[in-house]
Amino acid sequence: MDYSKELLQGIEEEAKRLMTPSEISALLGIDESEFIDDINTMGHPARIAFFHGVATTAREIREDIRDAARAGSPFSVSECLSLMERQLSSVTMI
């Protein structure tokens, strides 16, 4: 499927809102099975738009958690430590 610039922006915006691929396809009038295939294809523009939206929201949430941890929230401190462990486990440590 060819995705216009506007459609890719729509995908990204809906992904920022934490909508699932099925919900995005329904909202934007995209064939669900084709859209899911496209976002499962490395390098596909739909995948890039979808994951950029997801990553943008994840970053905002993590910034809020980090700020709360700095303010002394015990839950946020624990969550930050878990996020850091996950972050470091995704790279090779020498």
JOJO-V202216 format. One record per residue. N is the residue number from 1. SS is DSSP state (hx for helix, st for strand, lp for the rest). OMEGA is omega in radians with two decimals (* if undefined). Layout:
n=N ss=SS omega=OMEGA
n=N ss=SS omega=OMEGA
This chain:
n=1 ss=lp omega=3.04
n=2 ss=lp omega=-3.13
n=3 ss=lp omega=3.06
n=4 ss=lp omega=3.09
n=5 ss=hx omega=-3.13
n=6 ss=hx omega=3.14
n=7 ss=hx omega=3.09
n=8 ss=hx omega=3.08
n=9 ss=hx omega=3.10
n=10 ss=hx omega=3.10
n=11 ss=hx omega=-3.13
n=12 ss=hx omega=-3.13
n=13 ss=hx omega=3.13
n=14 ss=hx omega=3.08
n=15 ss=hx omega=3.07
n=16 ss=hx omega=3.14
n=17 ss=lp omega=3.10
n=18 ss=lp omega=3.09
n=19 ss=lp omega=3.11
n=20 ss=lp omega=3.08
n=21 ss=hx omega=3.11
n=22 ss=hx omega=3.12
n=23 ss=hx omega=3.12
n=24 ss=hx omega=-3.13
n=25 ss=hx omega=3.12
n=26 ss=hx omega=-3.12
n=27 ss=hx omega=-3.05
n=28 ss=hx omega=3.10
n=29 ss=lp omega=3.13
n=30 ss=lp omega=3.05
n=31 ss=lp omega=-3.01
n=32 ss=hx omega=-3.07
n=33 ss=hx omega=3.11
n=34 ss=hx omega=3.12
n=35 ss=hx omega=3.13
n=36 ss=hx omega=3.06
n=37 ss=hx omega=-3.10
n=38 ss=hx omega=-3.13
n=39 ss=hx omega=3.03
n=40 ss=lp omega=-3.13
n=41 ss=lp omega=-3.13
n=42 ss=lp omega=3.09
n=43 ss=lp omega=-3.13
n=44 ss=lp omega=-3.14
n=45 ss=hx omega=3.11
n=46 ss=hx omega=3.11
n=47 ss=hx omega=-3.13
n=48 ss=hx omega=3.14
n=49 ss=hx omega=-3.13
n=50 ss=hx omega=-3.07
n=51 ss=hx omega=3.03
n=52 ss=hx omega=3.09
n=53 ss=hx omega=3.13
n=54 ss=hx omega=-3.10
n=55 ss=hx omega=3.12
n=56 ss=hx omega=3.12
n=57 ss=hx omega=3.11
n=58 ss=hx omega=3.13
n=59 ss=hx omega=-3.14
n=60 ss=hx omega=-3.14
n=61 ss=hx omega=-3.13
n=62 ss=hx omega=3.05
n=63 ss=hx omega=3.10
n=64 ss=hx omega=3.11
n=65 ss=hx omega=3.13
n=66 ss=hx omega=3.13
n=67 ss=hx omega=3.11
n=68 ss=hx omega=3.10
n=69 ss=hx omega=3.11
n=70 ss=hx omega=3.12
n=71 ss=lp omega=3.04
n=72 ss=lp omega=3.12
n=73 ss=lp omega=-3.14
n=74 ss=hx omega=3.12
n=75 ss=hx omega=-3.09
n=76 ss=hx omega=3.07
n=77 ss=hx omega=3.12
n=78 ss=hx omega=3.14
n=79 ss=hx omega=3.10
n=80 ss=hx omega=3.12
n=81 ss=hx omega=3.09
n=82 ss=hx omega=3.12
n=83 ss=hx omega=3.12
n=84 ss=hx omega=3.10
n=85 ss=hx omega=3.12
n=86 ss=hx omega=3.13
n=87 ss=hx omega=-3.10
n=88 ss=hx omega=-3.14
n=89 ss=hx omega=-3.13
n=90 ss=lp omega=3.09
n=91 ss=lp omega=3.13
n=92 ss=lp omega=3.10
n=93 ss=lp omega=-3.13
n=94 ss=lp omega=*
